[in-house]
Amino acid sequence: MQRIFVGDVQGCASELQELLERARGRFGSEFELWQVGDLVNRGPDSLCVLETARELRDAGRARLVLGNHELGLLRVFAGQRALEPGDTYGDVLAAGDAAGWIDWLRRLPLVEVADLGPQRFAMIHAGVDPGWDLAELVAKARAIEARLQAPDRREAFSFLAEPPRAGSLRDALARLTRCRSAALDGSWSAEPPGTPRARGAERASQLEPWHRLWRERGHDFALVYGHWALQGLHVEPRLRGLDTACVHHGRNGIRGRLTAWLPDPASATPFGVPDEHFWHAAARRVYGAR
């Protein structure tokens, strides 16, 4: 079974279908979609993307993790935040079974763990604490998932409304779905290093890309992630960052595309470099407000 890892779709249904049609032509039904979160928002067809992903998952041929835009949809549904300029959740919220989609989304995992050949890896949406080993990453994710998957969705919404205090599960959820930079003192930011809005502006010079600090720890597992559109495709040993800004096409000259990574299932070093096992679907048009 060929695993196909896909970056942030964000409602770009046509580009996702292009990659899936190519996969069907090459592998028939012998492939499995692994998607790094942010299926929805900012693009035009969030509901269509969800339907496609759910069909594959129900057939046992997809693994998905929650991204920050799925959490944003949950919070809009819960009345915890208003729709913002550029949000395109409307087709999901207007669906006759909108509540069913909300419950389906909140039951998705935050991390998927498996092996590629001899290499253990985890798929997340955004980032991790550089000090977490795989066991701690999974333990935190499962504890958060238990809160989000509570039988009464009001309990899940109550958890989402908690402030992300340092060291809390709510902070770990924010890091897993929003982190781009981190510092050696354990602090982190949703902003890239060096940007004025980075959390703890007085320590902005101490912030680095989270994955740089993670690599320095010498972890023996690998990570597949998304979220960082302006960083683009990130290929390093034991790291694959797959958000290539499809929904941001045309912003500041960006040539957006949706990227799929198809590691060789027979390779002894699937996370090695260089790596040419990528497919790309060019963005069809400029999407939404910026």
N, C-alpha and C positions, 0 to 999 in steps of 0.2 A: 504494500500500500504506500503510495507516494504522499508524503505530507507536503501541503502547500501553505506556507505561512504568508499572510496578507496583512499589510499595514492598514492604517486608519482609513476607513471607507467614507464615513461621515455623510451618508446619504447619496453617495455617487454610485447609483445602482447600475448605470450603463457600463461604467469602467469595471465594476465587479463582475458583471455578466460577461464582459469581454475576456477577463481572465478565466472565469469558470468554463466558458465555451472552449477556450484553448485547452484547458485541462481535460475536458471531456473528449476532445478530439485526440489528445495524446494518450490518455490513460483510461478512457471509458468511465466506468464507475469506480475504478481502483485508485481513488485519491481521497484524501481527507483534508478539509479546510481547517487551518488553525489561524484564528484572527485575533489581533492584539487589542481589541476594544475600540471604542468610538465608531460603532457602526452607524450612529445617527448624528444628525444636526449639521447645519450650515449648507449641506447639499440639498438637492431637490426631492429626493425619494427615500426618506428615512424608513417609511413603512414597507416599501418594496424590499429594501435591504434586509430589514428584520424578517420578513416572510421568507426570503431566500435562505438566510442563515438558519432560521428555525427549521425549515424543511430538511436541510442537510443534517442538522443536529439531531432531529427526531429520527432520522434514518441511521444514526450512529456514525455520521461521516463529517462531523464538525466539532471542534472545540473552540469555545469563545471565552473571553474574559471581559469583565466590566471595565469601561473607561470613564473618564470624567464627564463626557457628554451623556452617557447613560445615567450617571448619577444626577446630572443636571435635569434630565427629563423626570426622574423620580421626584426631585425637589419641586419642579414646576407643578407636577400633578398633585403633590402634597400641599401646595400653596405656600411653600417656604421661600420661593423667589418668583419674581415676575418674568415673563418672557422678555428677552433682551434683543436689541437690534442684531439681526443676523441669525437669530434662532429660527430653525425650521422644523420644530417639533409638531407643527400643527396637524400634519396628516396622521400622526400616531394618536394625538390627543383627541382628534375628531373621529377616530375609528369607533365602530360600535362596540368593540371589545377592548377599548383602551385600558380598562382596569386589568383585564387579562394580560395585556402586554406588559403593564407595569409589574405585575406579579411574576411574569416570566423573566423579565430583566433582573429583578432583585434576587432571583434564585440562581443567576449565573455566578460562577466562581470569580475570584480575583487573581488566582494563579492556577496554572496547569503545569504539572510536572511529569516528565517522561524521559525516555532515552532516545538519542539518535546514535545508533551504533553503540560504541562504548561510552559515549558522553552523556552524562546526566544534565538536564537543562530545565529551566523554568520559563514559562511565558507569562509576562505581566503586561500592564498597560504603559506605565510611565517610568518609575524608578524604585530603587530600594535603598534602605540604609546600608551604606558600604560595609558596616560591621556585621550585618545579618548573615549567618550561614544558611544553608538551604533549609535545615530543620526549623530554624527560627522564622524564616520567611513564611514557610508553610503554616506554622503554628499561628502566627499573627493573622494570616489570610483566613484560615479556617475559623478563628475566633470572630473576626469581623463578619464573615459570611453567615455565621450563626445569628448575629444580630440583624442582618439585612433580610434573612430568610425566615424571620419569626412568623408563626402562623397568622398572627394579627398584624396586618401591614402597618397599623398605627405604631406598633413597637419599632418597626424598621424606620419609619419616618421620624420617630422620636430620637433614634440614634443618629440619623442624618442631621438633625437639628442641633446636636451637641457641638460645643466649640471644640476645635481641634487642639486641645492643650498638649504641650510637648509630652511625649511618652505615653499618651492615651491611645486606645484603639482607633478613635476618630482621627487622630493625627496620623497614625499608620495608614489608614484608608486614604487620607489626603496625599500622603507621600506616594503610595502605590499608584495613584491615579493622576497626580499632578506634578510630581517632582521633576525638575530639570537640573538643579544645581545643589551642591551640598558643601559643607565645611567640616574640618576635622573635629570641631567641637560638638558635632552632632546636629547642628542646625541645618536647615535646608530651605529651598525656595522653589516656587513654581516658575520663576523667571530664569532665563539663561544667565550665566555669570556676567557681571559687568553692567547689567541693566539697572536703571534707577529704581525700578519697582521691586527689585529683589529684596526678599524679607531680610530685615536686619541691615538696613542700608549702611550703618556704620561699620559693618563687617563685610561689605560687598567685595572687598579685595580678597577676602579669604575664601570666597565661594569658587568652586570649580565644577565642571561637569560631574554629575554624580557617578557616572560610569568610570571616570578616571580614578576617583578614589576607590571605587569598588575593585577595579583591576589591581590596584596597588596592594590590596589585601590578599591577593593570590588565591582566591576561591577556586575550588575544584569543579564547580558546576558552571554552566553557561546560562546566558540570558537572551531571550528574544523579547523585544519591546517595541513600542510605538511612541506616539504623543508629541515628539519633538520635530514638528514639520519643518521649521526653519533650519534645523541641523541637517536634514536630508538623510540619505542612506548612510548608515553607519556600520562599517564592516571592520571588526578587529577580532583577534583571537577570543573565543568564547563570548562574543557580543555580536548581535545583529539587531540594529535599529531600523525599522521598516517604514516609518512615516515619511513619505516623499511628497507631501503637500498637495495631494490631488485637489482638495477643495479650495486651496489657496492659489490656484492657477491664476496668473495675471497680476498677483500682488507683488509690487516692487520688482517686476520683471521675472517672477518665479515661473518656471515651466513645470507645472504640477503634473503628477502622474501617480497612479496607484501601483504599488510594487508588490510582487510575490516572490518569495524565496523558496526554491525547491531543492533542498539539500539532497545529495546522493545518498540513498538509504544503505548503500553498500560501503560507503566511505568509512575508513577508520578515523578520519579527522574531519568530521562534518563542519566544525566551526573553525577550520583552518583558513588561512589567507595565503595568496589571493583566492577569491571566490567569484566565479562567473555564473552561478546558478540562480539567476534572477530573470523574471519576466516583468515587463512594465506595460501598463495601459495608459496612454496619454490622456490627460483631462480633456473632456469633450468641449468645454467652454469655461468662461469665467463664471464662478458661482457666488451669488449672494452679496451681502454687504460686508464691508471690512471694518 
